[in-house]
Amino acid sequence: MSLWRMAWRYLWGRALVTVLTLTGIVLSAALICSVLTLRRESEAGFLRESGQYDLVVGAKGSPMQLVLSSVYHLDLPTGNIPYDRFRALLADPRIENAIPLGLGDNYRGYRIVGTDTNLFQLADRLDPQNQIFHLQAGRFFQSNFEAVVGAQVARQTGLKLGDTFIGTHGLVVTPGSSEHKAFPYKVVGVLAPGNGVNDRAIFVTLTSVWRIHSQETEIHRKLAGIVSTNAAPTASDLEVTAVLVRLKSVGLRLWMVQEIQKRTESMAAVPVNEMLRLYQQVLAPMQSVLLAVAALVVLVSALSITATLYQSAERRRRDLAVLRALGAHPREIFALVVMEAFLLTLLGLSAGWLIGHGALAAAEPYLRDTLGVGVSPWSMDRIEAVALGVVALGGLLAGLVPAVLAYRREPVSDLIAI
Amino acid sequence: MNTPLPAAVDIRDCRLRLGTAGTEVVAFQLDALRIEAGEQVALTGPSGCGKSTLLNLIAGLRRPDTGSIVVQDTELDRLSTSSLDTFRGRTMGFVFQTFNLLESFSAIENVMVGMRFGRVQQHGEWHTRAASLLERVGLQRHLHARPGRLSVGERQRVAIARAIGNRPALLLADEPTGALDPATAGIVFQLIREVCREGRCALLLVTHDLDLASQLPRQVDCRGLIRHLPTKEVSP
């Protein structure tokens, strides 16, 4: 019968108290694991997406809004800019790639993004040998009203190759929104899951978006009593919502931002900077609060371990005295109490780790669908390991006080008669 | 020619400061007590005469202020705390009036715990020996029962099995039948005597029951053995 086994038996000899004490440790460990993992994974996810482009150029407004709407398909766009602006960017020798985006419609809440095929050719900056976009089925669009749907769109809406669908006006689902029934899209490609924002977008040609919206413009004109010219829209009439830009040199970012702000009616934002700002100003403080709560729970749990083991050692004074009478050394009594603390902490940390990461695994589809950020719920990094190590140390320290008291106790005082 | 076995217990000029009684500090004095190897001795006397204190001293659970206590040729005062714990576990067995079994452990585990701290036997032998000892005391069907599920008589049998688990040279039994009904008390008393005889183990049994005491070969009345003195007579 080893001391470990004895410690284990003593723990479960008072199962209710043990479970109650464990609950605190489990909660704190689960909170720490989930917050740290969520922070790490979401930060990595956001920065991974934002790092693909050096600039986003769009209508003047909030740079954060521009980045969120263009790169993450989350917020409303700041407005439109002339198509000529995009052409001017394309002609700029400092620019490696410029991808136009035209927004305005959705299908069951998923944004329909008008763009060109250059988007699909972009190399992944984190893995330059590969492209950002991979097809799971079909092909990329070649003509108007052909659509390539993201993996999540396909999964959630059931769209598959050959299906047709009708876009709805607006970027979010609102009751009574008009449908563009005259312009059905046909699915020609389905993207492979990338655990990113592109999983929940539908890509079509920019011209498709223009044609749908030129029709609307015509309707608006008629309603306003303006005689239609029936003339095809000219380049000067066309607009894009934003332009995603890759520069030949990252060092040009701030210079280009300033130049675009000064010389044009449009605005440029650096996605990485905006996301870091979002993190530092909004998400990081929230996560710090959660971690502070977790730290408090850890402290309370440590005190709870101390109280539990102290009470247990007090209640077992005679047991411990009997062990001394049977030949146990004081250091073995000390070790026995510390082992109880260790087992309690280890059990709590293990269960907390499982629950924390399990909760993330359960929430992963929701996070991916709403934020477009995929998380690896079972991954663990050094910071989390260190945090859990600190909790484990706290548990051990919590066991030291009752262990020292038990160590110093004279057995004869606890044996009524030897 | 056989070498004579060492005395199980040999106490000389032992004094211990006990505490206060009113304004006077009381101390315990025992001039001499010797228990031979394998001898069975009953220690009788009224409550408060020092019987339990004497057992504590022999067990090394208390240390005398002066004098010498030798158990199995080992002077207890020369041992460090850990060495004394080890020596106690190897050399002595205990049977308590209130059994003092570990409630979180089964009968066989209680016996094995004694062996674990006795450090006499190999780990691999514990289970087999504990099972055979419990069989010896008639508890072969209760090996895995917790003490709370056993009758008081059965609990005391587990305590006896635990006490002899390390084949001790000395068994200290403090009122082992005090919590038992007369019939069970008789059985337990005989069991203690038998296991001591079988193990050639000396027995010092504290009891108020003079009938039981008279069944042992030697009786010692603590009133003739232990004196309570005023403090001034005790050396600092």
Chai-1 contact restraints between the chains, C-beta under 6 A:
chainA,res_idxA,chainB,res_idxB,connection_type,confidence,min_distance_angstrom,max_distance_angstrom,comment,restraint_id
A,M1,B,M112,contact,1.0,0.0,6.0,A-B,restraint_1
A,M1,B,V113,contact,1.0,0.0,6.0,A-B,restraint_2
A,M1,B,R116,contact,1.0,0.0,6.0,A-B,restraint_3
A,R9,B,S104,contact,1.0,0.0,6.0,A-B,restraint_4
A,Y10,B,S104,contact,1.0,0.0,6.0,A-B,restraint_5
A,G13,B,S104,contact,1.0,0.0,6.0,A-B,restraint_6
A,D319,B,L102,contact,1.0,0.0,6.0,A-B,restraint_7
A,V322,B,N100,contact,1.0,0.0,6.0,A-B,restraint_8
A,A325,B,F94,contact,1.0,0.0,6.0,A-B,restraint_9
A,L326,B,G89,contact,1.0,0.0,6.0,A-B,restraint_10
A,L326,B,G114,contact,1.0,0.0,6.0,A-B,restraint_11
A,L326,B,F117,contact,1.0,0.0,6.0,A-B,restraint_12
A,G327,B,D85,contact,1.0,0.0,6.0,A-B,restraint_13
A,G327,B,T86,contact,1.0,0.0,6.0,A-B,restraint_14
A,G327,B,R88,contact,1.0,0.0,6.0,A-B,restraint_15
A,G327,B,G89,contact,1.0,0.0,6.0,A-B,restraint_16
A,G327,B,F117,contact,1.0,0.0,6.0,A-B,restraint_17
A,G327,B,G118,contact,1.0,0.0,6.0,A-B,restraint_18
A,A328,B,F117,contact,1.0,0.0,6.0,A-B,restraint_19
A,H329,B,S82,contact,1.0,0.0,6.0,A-B,restraint_20
A,H329,B,D85,contact,1.0,0.0,6.0,A-B,restraint_21
A,P411,B,L61,contact,1.0,0.0,6.0,A-B,restraint_22
A,V412,B,N56,contact,1.0,0.0,6.0,A-B,restraint_23
A,V412,B,L61,contact,1.0,0.0,6.0,A-B,restraint_24
A,V412,B,R62,contact,1.0,0.0,6.0,A-B,restraint_25
A,A417,B,S52,contact,1.0,0.0,6.0,A-B,restraint_26
A,A417,B,D174,contact,1.0,0.0,6.0,A-B,restraint_27
A,I418,B,L55,contact,1.0,0.0,6.0,A-B,restraint_28
A,I418,B,N56,contact,1.0,0.0,6.0,A-B,restraint_29
A,I418,B,A59,contact,1.0,0.0,6.0,A-B,restraint_30
A,I418,B,L61,contact,1.0,0.0,6.0,A-B,restraint_31
A,I418,B,D174,contact,1.0,0.0,6.0,A-B,restraint_32
